[in-house]
């Protein structure tokens, strides 16, 4: 009779492969930075209530850029869209918030806000009827994400939310600003606007730091 304490080459290979699979899964999970407590699935996103959003919003752009275009975010990716996915306009309801986002962008690119000037400032007229509000406490509970998770430097969780929201036909996602504690941002998906024109209007051009509002 074979000694049961001695494992066969096949069983040793199976155990080694099993350990490798577990290590690989753990590594992928760590790289994605999505803790198990998060409940980000298309089904959960689909169950979130939709709201209407009406009002003005603002955006800063390099001169001569098309204010209706979100192709830059589509190419490079953003907080709520993966690189190469779909066009997204990142707006905010206050000038102070987009100014804070500009300073943060300058820091991320190691050039400071000065290195990004001049910037054209546009005002948009929003009349949206299919919006997901991630600042709603009930929605935060359903997703297992709070302000910290929604503004984290790792964008895997928020990009998953945005990708699902876009696929489900949502027109926009409202969330917290990562640059300004009191601010919110509005990620608008132009392809889901069903022909609605946001009516962008050039209202200012920032050419020097002193011209940029600060909170």
N, C-alpha and C positions, 0 to 999 in steps of 0.2 A: 504494500500500500504506500502511495506517495505521502511524504510528510506535508501536512496541510500548512505548516509554518513557513514553507519555502514557496515563494511566489514564482509563477512561470514568467518567461519573458513577455508573453502576451499581456498578462495582468499588470506587470511593471510598466509596460508601454502604455496601457490604458490609464493607469494612475498618473503617469507623467503627462499624458495628453490632457487629462481632466484638470490637473493643476495649472497647466498652461492656459487652458480656456478660462479658468477662474481668474488667473492673473490678468489675462487680456481684457476680460470684462471689467475688472476693477480699474485697469489703466484707462480704458475708454471712458468710464464713468468719471474718473478724476479729471480727465482732459475736458470733458463736457461741462464740468462744474455744475451739474444739475443734481442736487441732493435728492434722495429717495422721498423726502417729505413733499417735494413739489408734485403737483397733480396737473401737469401740463399735457393734455391730450386733446386731439381734435374734438372729441366728444364733450369734454369739459368746456372748451372754448365755445362750442356751439350752444351750450346750455346757458352761457352768460347772457343776462338781459341786454338789450340794445336801447340806447338813448338817442335823443336828438341833440344837436349842438348847433347853436346859432350865435353869431357874433364875429368880431374881427380877430384876426391873428396876424403875426408878423414873421418875417424871415429875412436873413441877411444873405447876400450872394456876392460873388465877384462881379465887377462891372461887365455888362453885355451878356450875362447869362440869361437864358430864358426862364422867367419866373414861374412858368407853368410846368416846367420840366423837372422830373425827379430822376433823370437818367444817371446823374452822378451817384446818388445813393444806390440805384440799381446796380451799377457797376462795382462800387466799392463796398456796398453793404452798409447797414446802419443798425441802430438799436432794435428796430422792429422789422428788418428785412435782411435776408442773407445776401452775400455777394452774388451777383448775377441772377437775382430772382425777379424783382418787379420794382417799378418806379415808386418812390415814396417822397412826399414833401414833409420835411420836419419843421413844423411851425410852433409858435407859442403865442398866448393871448396878451403878453406884455412885452414892451421893448426891453425892460430890465432883464427878462429871462433870456431873450435872444442875445443880448449883450453878454450875459454871463456865459452862455454857450460859446460865444465867440472867444472869450478869454480862455475857456477850457480847451477849445480846439487849438488855439495857439500854443498852449502848454503841451498838449499831446503831440504836436508836430515840432516841438522844440524851437519855435520861432517867435513865440509870444504873439499877442494880438496885433502888435505893430507890423509883424511880418505878413499878416493877412490883409492889411489895408491896401487900397480902399475897399469898402463894402457898400453895395447898394442895399437899401432897406425897403422892403415891399410890405404893403398891407393887403390882406386877403379878406374877402367877405364870405363867411362860412354859413351854409344852411344845410346841415347834414342830418340825416334821419336814421342812419344805421351805424351807430358808433358804440364801441366797447370801452367802458370807463374802468380802467384798472386801479383808479384811486378809490373806488367804492369799497368800503371795508368788507362787504359780503363777497365781492368778487375776489378780494385778496385772500379770504379764507378758503374759497373754493379752489383757488390755484395754489395755495400754500406759499404765496409770495407777498412780502411786504415792501415798503419803500426801499429798504436796503437791497433786496433781491432784484427789484425792478431798475435800480440805478447802478448795479454792480458793473465793474469793468468787463467781466465775462458776459457776453451777450447771447450765449446759447439759449438760456431760458426765454429771454424776451424775443429773440428771433424766432423761436418755435411758436410763441404766441402770435407774433405778427404774421408768420407764414400761414398759420391756420386761419387767422382772422381774414386775411386777404382771400384765401381759397374759399371761405364761407361767404364771401361777398360783402364783408364789412367795409364801410367807407373810410373809417379812421379808428385809431386807438388813442385814447387819452391816458397819459401816464405822468409820473413825476419827472421833473428836470433833474439831471445828474449834476448840473452846474449851479443851480440856485435853489436853496432849500425851500423857499416859499413858492417856487414856480412849478408850472406844469408844461408839458409839451403835447402837441397833437400831431401824430403821424398819419398823414392823409394818403390814401391810395388812389391816385388819379384814374386808374383803369376801372375803378368801381364807382365812379361818380355819376355814371349814367347820363353823361352829357352836360352835367352842371358845370358852369364856368365859375371859378373862384375869384374872378375879376381882380387880379393883382394890380396894385397901383404903386408906382415908385413914389415914396414919400420923403426919402432922405438919402444922403450918401455920407458915410463916415470916412473921413480922410485922415483924421488924427485921433489919438487916444482921448484927448480932452473932449471930443464930440460924442463919445460913447457913454450912454447913461450907466450909472452904477447903483446897485442896490444898497 
